[in-house]
C-alpha cells in the first residue's frame, strides 16, 4: 500500500500485525496449532479466504477509490465474522480479544468509509446486512458515524 503514500495504510497494517501477534498468543496459551502455518502475505490455508484475497487484490490496484472499497469490504467481513465468533465463544479471554478486534475493525471500516465519501464514492454493504438481519447488531450507518473506539486491555 505504499504505492499510494497514505499514512492510513501504514497505520492499519501496523494494527493488523498487532492483531496477528495477539491471536498467536491465544494459540500458544491454549495450545492450538496455528492454522496459518506461515506468515507469507497473501497465503491462506482456507480456499475460500484465498479466493477472496485474490479477488480483492485484483480489484484494488485500479484506483485509490478501489483500494478504499477493498479495505471497506475487508472491514465489513471482519465485523461480520467477529460478531459470529463472539456469540459462539464462552471463553472470557477469547471474548476480550475478539471484542478488541471488533472495535478495531469498526475503526478501520470508519476510516475506509470516510475516505470513500471524501472521494465521492459509496460503499455497498456486503456482509453486515446479513449479520444484522439474524443477530440485530449495530447497523452499518451506526458503525461509520460513531466515534473511534478504544481497546480494552483489562483481563
C-alpha positions in Angstrom: 0.0 0.0 0.0 3.0 2.3 0.0 2.2 2.8 -3.7 -0.4 5.4 -2.6 1.7 7.0 0.0 -1.1 7.5 2.6 -0.5 7.1 6.3 -3.8 5.4 6.8 -2.4 2.2 5.1 0.7 2.2 7.3 -1.4 2.6 10.5 -3.9 -0.1 9.6 -1.1 -2.5 8.5 0.6 -2.0 11.9 -2.7 -2.6 13.7 -3.2 -5.8 11.7 0.3 -7.0 12.7 -0.6 -6.5 16.3 -3.9 -8.4 15.8 -1.9 -11.4 14.4 0.5 -11.3 17.3 -2.4 -11.2 19.8 -4.0 -14.2 18.1 -0.7 -16.0 18.2 -0.5 -15.5 21.9 -4.0 -17.1 22.3 -3.0 -20.0 20.1 0.1 -20.5 22.3 -1.8 -20.2 25.6 -4.5 -22.7 24.6 -2.0 -25.0 22.8 -3.8 -24.7 19.4 -2.0 -25.3 16.2 -1.6 -22.2 14.1 -3.9 -22.7 11.1 -1.9 -20.1 9.1 1.2 -22.3 9.1 3.3 -19.4 7.8 3.3 -15.7 7.7 3.5 -15.3 3.9 1.4 -12.3 2.9 -1.5 -13.5 0.8 -1.1 -17.2 1.7 -4.2 -18.8 3.2 -4.9 -22.4 4.1 -8.6 -21.9 3.7 -9.5 -22.0 0.0 -12.5 -19.5 0.5 -10.2 -16.9 2.1 -7.6 -17.4 -0.6 -10.2 -16.9 -3.3 -11.5 -13.7 -1.6 -8.0 -12.4 -1.1 -7.1 -13.0 -4.7 -10.3 -11.2 -5.9 -9.7 -8.2 -3.6 -6.1 -7.8 -4.6 -7.1 -7.9 -8.3 -9.8 -5.3 -7.7 -7.6 -2.9 -5.6 -4.9 -1.6 -7.8 -7.1 0.1 -10.4 -7.6 3.3 -8.3 -7.3 4.7 -4.8 -11.1 4.6 -4.5 -11.0 0.9 -5.4 -8.4 0.3 -2.7 -10.6 2.1 -0.1 -13.5 -0.1 -1.3 -11.4 -3.2 -0.8 -10.5 -2.0 2.7 -14.2 -1.4 3.5 -15.1 -4.9 2.2 -12.4 -6.5 4.4 -13.7 -4.5 7.4 -17.3 -5.5 6.6 -16.3 -9.2 6.5 -14.2 -8.9 9.7 -17.0 -7.3 11.6 -19.4 -10.0 10.4 -17.0 -12.8 11.3 -16.1 -11.4 14.7 -19.7 -10.9 15.6 -20.4 -14.5 14.9 -17.3 -15.7 16.8 -18.1 -13.6 19.9 -21.5 -15.2 20.0 -20.0 -18.7 19.7 -17.4 -18.5 22.5 -17.8 -18.9 26.2 -14.1 -18.3 26.9 -13.6 -14.9 28.6 -10.0 -14.4 27.3 -11.0 -15.1 23.8 -14.1 -12.9 24.0 -12.0 -10.0 25.2 -9.6 -10.4 22.2 -12.5 -10.8 19.8 -14.2 -7.7 21.2 -11.0 -5.7 20.8 -10.5 -6.9 17.3 -14.1 -6.0 16.6 -13.6 -2.4 17.9 -10.5 -2.1 15.6 -12.4 -3.5 12.7 -15.1 -0.9 13.2 -12.5 1.8 13.4 -10.9 0.6 10.2 -14.3 0.5 8.5 -14.9 4.1 9.5 -11.6 5.2 8.1 -12.1 3.5 4.7 -15.7 4.7 4.5 -14.7 8.3 5.3 -12.0 8.1 2.6 -14.6 6.8 0.1 -17.0 9.6 0.9 -14.2 12.2 0.6 -13.6 10.8 -2.8 -17.3 11.0 -3.7 -17.7 7.2 -3.8 -20.0 5.0 -1.9 -19.8 1.5 -0.3 -22.4 -1.2 -0.7 -22.5 -3.3 2.5 -22.0 -6.9 1.7 -21.8 -8.9 5.0 -23.1 -6.7 7.8 -26.7 -6.6 6.5 -26.8 -10.4 6.5 -25.5 -10.4 10.1 -27.8 -7.7 11.3 -30.8 -9.5 9.9 -30.2 -12.5 12.1 -28.4 -11.1 15.1 -29.6 -7.5 15.5 -26.1 -5.9 15.9 -25.0 -2.4 15.1 -26.2 -1.3 11.6 -23.6 -0.1 9.1 -24.8 3.5 9.4 -24.1 3.5 13.1 -20.7 1.9 12.7 -19.5 4.5 10.2 -20.8 7.5 12.1 -19.7 6.5 15.6 -16.6 7.8 17.2 -13.3 5.8 17.3 -13.4 3.0 19.8 -10.5 2.2 22.2 -9.2 -1.2 23.0 -9.9 -2.7 26.4 -6.6 -4.0 27.9 -8.1 -5.3 31.1 -8.4 -9.0 31.5 
